[in-house]
């Protein structure tokens, strides 16, 4: 297959494809959605999904967005910024309507939209083959952290926002103000909107510097300053105001918590990682073909690689954002190297046809087909979260024993407890609990200190525990005379304080 670098937009043929009006963004989006529906259990691998649904359910029931913790027994009443409240309400509504299949369909639709938007913007610069390669890499980079959580619902906004910033900078103007509602929506869905503000400032600087070549510096500075300022105001239109922006700094300041929560740790390269494949492939292509980036964009690339190497949850940013700001400079360099005047092969012609905008008819029929498939998938779906984050059997044993006192639970079980209506000791809201609490908790259950567990049990008047079998605290509880096992399976062990058991057995 020949890979020409003539811009798809330069073709004189009609703006819609001859192939039934289909287009690559429509095809990629539909296939992504169907694939995630088919393998929906992969989206339910994190215990935080439980507490997000629990929080959304609480907001719906009380018709108020909490400013203080209403869930745990250790931090009840402590200040809490529910910065993902809108995502949580949407997830709770999807769950109430269609159970876990609804949550899967919601997450699948969000990521399918993300991939469709990304593909469409890449096709403005790249040859279809190159755009599809970058789209496939984006899926690979995002897959490990693609979960039924608020960040997935915000992904389409991340890509749309970044793509418009890139286009604005390249065209010597600030993006249209119609983009500002995207920031407001994003700020109410997920805390990652602060990255969007940082990107706006970055591309504002690039846009102003590029305008110097056309002697339009003042005009560019004026338009970009207005856009960045209004973006900041738009980000403040949340129930939390400035607290939503300060949340990112609060979260990143918790060094101990970040070191002990897996998604905030650095990727381990003892086994093959998507990031490793991306970096090696990128270096090979760049060195082999001598590709270059403008200085500012190289700086942005390095910043994103740094974030990905520091926290594995940021690897998805490489896959979703980097293609957007390398597409124009790379496409120009590949076009300069391409042979001219060569006849397109048949496969190339098909790829270029599908790079055009999909027809309304094809879009409508595709969406109708997906809407028809979704209810069938919901009816047939038996998707449930993974067993290792869902201690249902243990909670049934606790209920049978009529235990209602404070619990000491494993961090990953906190979401399930909130979902089940039981106040947890700890859950996924590490920002609320803080470094000192997290340190005391982890040191206690891991027996880092000699009497830390006993002090913790006494301080919080713990009456039962919910811990994985391989936890060091489980072995110690087996030896303490005032504690005994109530339930044990391959996922969890429940210990109960003997006095609590006797109290519940009393008539």
C-alpha positions as CSV (number, residue, x, y, z in Angstrom):
1,X,0.0,0.0,0.0
2,X,1.4,3.4,-0.9
3,X,1.1,6.0,1.8
4,X,0.8,9.4,0.2
5,X,0.9,12.6,2.3
6,X,-1.5,14.7,0.2
7,X,-4.0,16.2,2.6
8,X,-7.4,14.5,2.5
9,X,-9.0,17.9,2.6
10,X,-7.3,18.8,-0.7
11,X,-9.3,16.3,-2.7
12,X,-11.8,17.6,-5.2
13,X,-14.3,14.7,-4.7
14,X,-17.5,15.1,-2.7
15,X,-17.3,15.7,1.1
16,X,-19.0,12.4,1.9
17,X,-17.8,8.9,1.2
18,X,-19.0,6.8,-1.6
19,X,-19.0,3.8,0.8
20,X,-22.6,4.2,1.9
21,X,-21.7,7.6,3.5
22,X,-19.6,5.9,6.2
23,X,-16.4,7.5,7.6
24,X,-13.5,6.4,9.8
25,X,-14.7,8.3,12.9
26,X,-18.1,6.7,12.6
27,X,-16.6,3.3,12.1
28,X,-14.1,3.6,14.9
29,X,-16.7,5.0,17.3
30,X,-19.2,2.2,16.5
31,X,-16.6,-0.6,16.8
32,X,-15.3,0.8,20.1
33,X,-18.8,1.0,21.5
34,X,-19.6,-2.6,20.5
35,X,-16.3,-3.9,21.7
36,X,-16.8,-2.4,25.1
37,X,-20.4,-3.7,25.3
38,X,-19.1,-7.2,24.5
39,X,-16.3,-7.0,27.1
40,X,-18.0,-4.8,29.6
41,X,-16.7,-6.6,32.7
42,X,-13.3,-5.0,31.9
43,X,-14.8,-1.6,32.8
44,X,-15.9,-2.8,36.3
45,X,-12.5,-3.6,37.7
46,X,-12.2,-0.9,40.3
47,X,-13.9,-0.5,43.7
48,X,-14.3,3.2,43.2
49,X,-17.1,2.6,40.8
50,X,-19.2,1.5,43.8
51,X,-18.7,4.7,45.8
52,X,-19.2,6.9,42.9
53,X,-22.6,5.3,42.3
54,X,-23.3,5.5,46.1
55,X,-22.4,9.2,46.1
56,X,-24.6,9.9,43.1
57,X,-27.5,8.0,44.7
58,X,-27.1,10.1,47.9
59,X,-27.1,13.3,45.9
60,X,-30.3,12.3,44.1
61,X,-32.0,11.3,47.3
62,X,-31.1,14.4,49.3
63,X,-31.2,16.9,46.3
64,X,-28.0,18.5,47.6
65,X,-24.3,18.2,46.8
66,X,-22.4,17.3,50.0
67,X,-19.8,19.7,51.3
68,X,-19.0,17.3,54.2
69,X,-18.4,13.6,54.4
70,X,-21.8,11.7,54.8
71,X,-20.4,8.2,54.4
72,X,-17.5,7.1,56.6
73,X,-17.5,6.6,60.4
74,X,-13.9,7.9,60.8
75,X,-14.3,11.2,59.0
76,X,-18.0,11.9,59.3
77,X,-18.6,15.6,58.9
78,X,-15.1,16.4,57.6
79,X,-14.9,18.8,54.7
80,X,-15.2,17.0,51.3
81,X,-15.1,18.4,47.8
82,X,-17.4,16.3,45.7
83,X,-15.8,17.6,42.5
84,X,-17.2,14.7,40.4
85,X,-20.8,15.2,41.5
86,X,-22.3,15.4,38.0
87,X,-20.6,12.2,36.8
88,X,-21.7,10.5,40.0
89,X,-25.4,11.5,39.4
90,X,-25.2,10.3,35.8
91,X,-23.7,7.0,36.8
92,X,-26.3,6.5,39.5
93,X,-29.1,7.2,37.1
94,X,-27.6,4.7,34.6
95,X,-27.3,2.1,37.4
96,X,-30.9,2.7,38.7
97,X,-32.3,2.3,35.1
98,X,-30.2,-0.6,33.8
99,X,-28.0,-1.9,36.6
100,X,-24.4,-2.5,35.8
101,X,-25.2,-3.0,32.1
102,X,-26.3,0.7,32.0
103,X,-23.0,1.8,33.6
104,X,-21.1,-0.2,31.0
105,X,-23.1,1.3,28.1
106,X,-22.6,4.8,29.5
107,X,-18.8,4.4,29.8
108,X,-18.6,2.7,26.4
109,X,-20.5,5.5,24.8
110,X,-18.2,8.1,26.4
111,X,-15.1,6.4,25.1
112,X,-16.5,5.7,21.7
113,X,-17.3,9.4,21.4
114,X,-13.7,10.1,22.5
115,X,-12.2,7.9,19.8
116,X,-14.6,9.3,17.1
117,X,-13.6,12.9,18.0
118,X,-9.9,12.1,18.1
119,X,-10.0,10.3,14.7
120,X,-11.9,13.1,13.1
121,X,-9.4,15.7,14.2
122,X,-6.4,13.5,13.2
123,X,-7.8,13.1,9.7
124,X,-7.6,16.9,9.2
125,X,-3.8,16.6,8.9
126,X,-2.8,12.9,8.8
127,X,-3.2,10.4,6.0
128,X,-6.0,7.9,7.0
129,X,-3.4,5.1,7.6
130,X,-1.5,7.3,10.0
131,X,-4.6,8.6,11.8
132,X,-5.8,5.0,12.3
133,X,-2.4,4.0,13.7
134,X,-2.5,6.8,16.2
135,X,-6.1,6.0,17.1
136,X,-5.1,2.4,17.8
137,X,-2.2,3.5,20.0
138,X,-4.7,5.8,21.9
139,X,-6.9,2.8,22.6
140,X,-3.9,0.8,23.8
141,X,-2.6,3.5,26.0
142,X,-6.1,4.2,27.5
143,X,-7.2,0.6,28.0
144,X,-5.5,-0.2,31.4
145,X,-7.2,2.8,33.0
146,X,-10.5,2.7,31.1
147,X,-12.9,2.1,34.0
148,X,-16.5,3.0,34.9
149,X,-15.4,6.1,36.7
150,X,-15.9,9.9,36.2
151,X,-12.6,10.3,34.3
152,X,-14.0,8.2,31.5
153,X,-17.1,10.3,31.1
154,X,-14.9,13.4,30.8
155,X,-12.6,12.0,28.1
156,X,-14.6,13.3,25.1
157,X,-14.4,16.8,26.6
158,X,-10.6,16.4,27.2
159,X,-10.0,15.6,23.5
160,X,-12.5,18.1,22.1
161,X,-11.0,20.9,24.3
162,X,-7.4,20.0,23.4
163,X,-8.1,19.7,19.7
164,X,-9.7,23.1,19.5
165,X,-6.8,24.7,21.4
166,X,-4.3,23.1,18.9
167,X,-6.3,24.2,15.9
168,X,-6.6,27.7,17.3
169,X,-2.9,28.0,17.9
170,X,-2.1,26.8,14.4
171,X,-4.6,29.2,12.8
172,X,-3.3,32.2,14.8
173,X,-6.4,32.8,16.8
174,X,-8.0,31.8,20.1
175,X,-10.7,29.1,19.9
176,X,-14.3,30.2,19.6
177,X,-16.1,31.1,22.8
178,X,-18.6,28.3,22.2
179,X,-15.9,26.1,23.7
180,X,-16.4,27.6,27.1
181,X,-19.4,25.5,28.1
182,X,-17.2,22.5,27.5
183,X,-15.0,23.7,30.4
184,X,-18.0,24.3,32.7
185,X,-19.3,20.8,32.0
186,X,-15.9,19.3,32.4
187,X,-15.4,21.1,35.7
188,X,-18.5,19.5,37.1
189,X,-17.7,16.0,35.8
190,X,-14.1,15.5,36.8
191,X,-11.2,17.3,38.5
192,X,-9.0,16.8,35.4
193,X,-10.4,20.1,34.0
194,X,-7.4,21.8,35.6
195,X,-5.2,20.2,33.0
196,X,-7.5,21.8,30.4
197,X,-6.8,25.2,32.0
198,X,-3.1,24.5,31.9
199,X,-3.3,23.5,28.2
200,X,-5.2,26.7,27.4
201,X,-2.4,28.8,29.0
202,X,0.2,26.8,27.1
203,X,-1.4,27.2,23.7
204,X,-2.1,30.8,24.4
205,X,1.6,31.4,24.8
206,X,2.3,29.4,21.6
207,X,-0.4,31.3,19.7
208,X,1.0,34.7,20.7
209,X,4.5,33.7,19.8
210,X,3.4,32.4,16.4
211,X,1.5,35.7,15.8
212,X,4.8,37.6,15.9
213,X,5.6,36.2,12.5
214,X,2.6,38.0,11.1
215,X,3.0,41.1,13.2
216,X,-0.3,40.3,14.9
217,X,1.1,39.9,18.4
218,X,-1.3,42.4,20.1
219,X,-4.4,41.0,18.4
220,X,-3.4,37.4,19.4
221,X,-2.6,38.4,22.9
222,X,-5.9,40.1,23.3
223,X,-8.0,37.2,22.0
224,X,-6.1,34.6,23.9
225,X,-6.2,36.6,27.1
226,X,-9.9,36.9,26.8
227,X,-10.3,33.2,26.1
228,X,-8.1,32.1,29.0
229,X,-9.8,34.5,31.4
230,X,-13.2,33.3,30.4
231,X,-12.1,29.7,30.7
232,X,-11.1,30.3,34.3
233,X,-14.4,31.9,35.0
234,X,-16.2,29.0,33.3
235,X,-14.3,26.5,35.5
236,X,-15.5,28.3,38.6
237,X,-19.2,27.6,37.7
238,X,-19.4,24.6,40.0
239,X,-20.9,24.1,43.4
240,X,-17.4,24.3,44.9
241,X,-16.1,27.4,43.1
242,X,-12.4,28.0,43.7
243,X,-12.2,24.8,45.8
244,X,-12.6,22.7,42.7
245,X,-9.4,24.3,41.2
246,X,-7.5,24.0,44.5
247,X,-8.4,20.3,44.7
248,X,-5.7,19.3,42.2
249,X,-3.0,20.9,44.4
250,X,-4.5,19.3,47.5
251,X,-4.5,15.9,45.9
252,X,-1.0,16.1,44.5
253,X,0.3,17.3,47.9
254,X,-0.5,14.0,49.5
255,X,2.8,12.3,48.9
256,X,2.3,9.3,51.2
257,X,-1.1,8.5,49.8
258,X,0.1,8.8,46.2
259,X,3.0,6.4,47.0
260,X,0.6,3.7,48.3
261,X,-2.3,3.9,45.8
262,X,-1.5,1.8,42.8
263,X,-2.9,4.1,40.0
264,X,-0.7,7.0,41.4
265,X,2.5,5.0,41.4
266,X,5.0,4.9,38.5
267,X,4.5,2.2,35.8
268,X,6.4,-1.0,36.4
269,X,8.5,-2.0,33.4
270,X,9.3,-5.5,34.7
271,X,6.6,-6.5,32.2
272,X,5.6,-5.0,28.9
273,X,3.7,-1.8,29.3
274,X,1.7,0.2,26.6
275,X,3.9,3.2,27.5
276,X,7.0,1.3,26.8
277,X,5.7,0.2,23.4
278,X,4.7,3.8,22.6
279,X,8.0,5.3,23.7
280,X,10.2,2.7,21.8
281,X,8.0,3.0,18.6
282,X,8.1,6.8,18.8
283,X,11.9,6.9,19.3
284,X,12.4,4.5,16.4
285,X,10.2,6.5,14.0
286,X,11.6,9.9,15.1
287,X,15.3,8.8,14.7
288,X,14.7,6.8,11.5
289,X,12.7,9.6,9.7
290,X,14.3,12.6,11.4
291,X,11.0,14.0,12.6
292,X,11.1,17.3,14.4
293,X,8.7,19.2,16.7
294,X,8.6,22.9,17.4
295,X,10.4,23.7,20.7
296,X,7.2,24.5,22.7
297,X,5.4,21.3,21.5
298,X,8.5,19.3,22.3
299,X,8.4,20.8,25.8
300,X,4.7,19.8,26.1
301,X,5.5,16.2,24.9
302,X,8.2,15.9,27.6
303,X,5.9,17.2,30.2
304,X,3.3,14.6,29.4
305,X,5.9,11.8,29.3
306,X,7.0,13.0,32.7
307,X,3.5,12.8,34.1
308,X,3.0,9.3,32.6
309,X,6.3,8.1,34.1
310,X,5.4,9.5,37.5
311,X,1.8,8.3,37.7
312,X,0.5,5.4,35.7
313,X,-3.0,6.9,35.5
314,X,-1.6,9.6,33.3
315,X,-0.5,7.2,30.5
316,X,-3.8,7.8,28.8
317,X,-2.9,11.4,28.3
318,X,0.0,10.4,26.0
319,X,-2.4,8.4,23.8
320,X,-5.2,11.0,23.7
321,X,-3.3,14.3,23.6
322,X,0.0,13.8,21.9
323,X,-1.4,12.8,18.5
324,X,-3.4,16.1,18.4
325,X,-0.4,18.4,18.7
326,X,2.1,16.3,16.6
327,X,-0.3,15.8,13.7
328,X,0.3,19.0,11.8
329,X,4.1,19.2,12.1
330,X,4.5,15.4,11.4
331,X,2.1,15.5,8.5
332,X,4.0,18.4,6.8
333,X,7.3,16.5,7.1
334,X,5.9,13.3,5.8
335,X,4.3,15.2,2.9
336,X,7.6,16.7,2.0
337,X,9.2,13.3,1.8
338,X,6.4,11.6,-0.1
339,X,6.7,10.9,-3.8
340,X,4.6,13.1,-6.0
341,X,2.4,12.1,-8.9
342,X,1.9,8.5,-8.0
343,X,-1.4,6.8,-8.7
344,X,-3.3,5.9,-5.5
345,X,-3.8,2.2,-5.1
346,X,-7.4,0.9,-4.6
347,X,-6.9,0.4,-0.9
348,X,-5.6,3.9,-0.6
349,X,-8.6,5.2,-2.4
350,X,-10.9,3.4,0.0
351,X,-9.0,4.8,3.0
352,X,-9.3,8.4,1.6
353,X,-13.0,8.0,0.8
354,X,-13.6,6.9,4.4
355,X,-11.7,9.9,5.7
356,X,-14.5,12.2,4.6
357,X,-17.3,13.3,6.7
358,X,-20.0,10.7,7.2
359,X,-23.4,11.4,5.6
360,X,-26.4,12.2,7.8
361,X,-28.0,9.0,6.6
362,X,-25.1,6.8,7.6
363,X,-24.7,8.5,10.9
364,X,-28.4,8.2,11.7
365,X,-28.6,4.6,10.7
366,X,-25.5,3.7,12.7
367,X,-26.8,5.5,15.8
368,X,-30.1,3.8,15.4
369,X,-28.4,0.4,15.1
370,X,-26.4,1.0,18.2
371,X,-29.5,2.2,20.1
372,X,-31.2,-1.0,19.1
373,X,-28.3,-3.2,20.1
374,X,-27.9,-1.5,23.5
375,X,-31.2,-2.7,25.1
376,X,-30.5,-6.2,23.8
377,X,-27.0,-6.1,25.4
378,X,-28.6,-4.8,28.7
379,X,-31.1,-7.6,28.8
380,X,-28.5,-10.3,28.2
381,X,-25.7,-8.8,30.2
382,X,-24.7,-10.5,33.4
383,X,-21.9,-8.1,34.0
384,X,-20.9,-7.5,37.6
385,X,-17.8,-5.9,39.2
386,X,-14.9,-8.2,40.0
387,X,-15.2,-10.5,43.0
388,X,-12.0,-9.2,44.6
389,X,-13.6,-5.8,45.1
390,X,-17.1,-7.1,46.0
391,X,-17.2,-8.9,49.4
392,X,-20.9,-9.8,49.1
393,X,-20.6,-13.1,50.9
394,X,-18.7,-11.5,53.8
395,X,-21.4,-8.7,54.2
396,X,-24.1,-11.3,54.2
397,X,-22.4,-13.1,57.1
398,X,-22.1,-9.8,58.9
399,X,-25.8,-9.1,58.5
400,X,-26.7,-12.6,59.6
401,X,-24.7,-11.9,62.8
402,X,-26.5,-8.6,63.3
403,X,-23.2,-6.7,63.5
404,X,-23.7,-2.9,63.2
405,X,-20.6,-1.5,64.9
406,X,-17.6,0.3,63.3
407,X,-15.6,-1.7,60.8
408,X,-11.9,-1.7,59.8
409,X,-11.8,-2.4,56.1
410,X,-9.4,-2.9,53.3
411,X,-8.9,0.3,51.2
412,X,-10.4,-1.3,48.1
413,X,-13.5,-2.5,49.9
414,X,-14.5,1.0,51.0
415,X,-16.4,1.7,47.8
416,X,-18.5,-1.5,48.2
417,X,-19.3,-0.6,51.8
418,X,-20.6,2.9,50.8
419,X,-22.6,1.2,48.0
420,X,-24.1,-1.3,50.5
421,X,-25.0,1.5,53.0
422,X,-22.3,0.6,55.6
423,X,-20.0,3.4,56.8
424,X,-16.4,2.4,55.9
425,X,-13.3,3.1,57.9
426,X,-11.6,4.2,54.6
427,X,-12.4,4.4,50.9
428,X,-11.1,5.8,47.7
429,X,-11.4,9.5,48.7
430,X,-7.7,9.7,49.7
431,X,-7.8,13.5,49.3
432,X,-10.3,13.8,52.1
433,X,-8.6,11.4,54.5
434,X,-5.2,13.0,54.1
435,X,-1.7,11.8,54.4
436,X,-1.5,11.4,58.1
437,X,-4.6,9.3,58.3
438,X,-3.5,7.2,55.3
439,X,-0.1,6.6,56.9
440,X,-1.5,5.5,60.2
441,X,-4.0,3.2,58.4
442,X,-1.4,1.5,56.1
443,X,1.2,1.1,58.9
444,X,-1.4,-0.4,61.2
445,X,-2.8,-3.1,58.8
446,X,0.7,-3.9,57.5
447,X,2.0,-4.2,61.1
448,X,4.8,-1.7,60.4
449,X,4.6,-0.6,64.0
450,X,4.6,-3.0,66.9
451,X,1.2,-2.0,68.5
452,X,-0.2,0.2,65.7
453,X,-3.1,-2.2,64.9
454,X,-4.2,-2.6,68.5
455,X,-4.2,1.2,69.0
456,X,-6.2,1.7,65.9
457,X,-8.8,-0.8,66.9
458,X,-9.1,0.8,70.3
459,X,-9.2,4.4,69.1
460,X,-12.0,3.9,66.6
461,X,-13.8,1.2,68.7
462,X,-13.7,-1.3,65.9
463,X,-16.1,-4.2,66.3
464,X,-15.4,-6.1,63.1
465,X,-12.8,-6.2,60.2
466,X,-13.0,-6.8,56.5
467,X,-9.5,-7.6,55.2
468,X,-8.0,-9.8,52.4
469,X,-6.5,-13.1,53.7
470,X,-2.9,-12.1,52.9
471,X,-3.0,-8.9,54.9
472,X,-0.6,-9.0,57.8
473,X,-3.3,-7.7,60.2
474,X,-5.3,-10.9,59.6
475,X,-2.6,-13.1,61.0
476,X,-2.3,-11.0,64.1
477,X,-6.1,-10.9,64.6
478,X,-6.1,-14.7,64.5
479,X,-3.8,-14.7,67.5
480,X,-5.5,-12.0,69.6
481,X,-7.8,-13.7,72.2
482,X,-10.4,-11.0,72.1
483,X,-11.0,-11.5,68.3
484,X,-12.4,-14.5,66.3
485,X,-13.2,-15.3,62.7
486,X,-16.8,-14.9,61.6
487,X,-16.3,-15.5,57.8
488,X,-13.5,-16.4,55.5
489,X,-13.2,-17.0,51.7
490,X,-10.6,-16.5,49.0
491,X,-11.4,-12.7,48.8
492,X,-11.8,-11.6,52.4
493,X,-11.6,-12.6,56.1
494,X,-14.1,-11.1,58.7
495,X,-12.9,-10.9,62.3
496,X,-15.3,-9.9,65.0
497,X,-14.6,-8.7,68.5
498,X,-15.9,-11.3,70.9
499,X,-17.6,-8.7,73.1
500,X,-19.5,-7.5,70.0
501,X,-20.6,-11.0,69.1
502,X,-21.8,-11.7,72.6
503,X,-23.7,-8.4,72.6
504,X,-25.5,-9.3,69.4
505,X,-26.3,-12.8,70.7
506,X,-28.0,-11.5,73.8
507,X,-31.8,-11.7,73.7
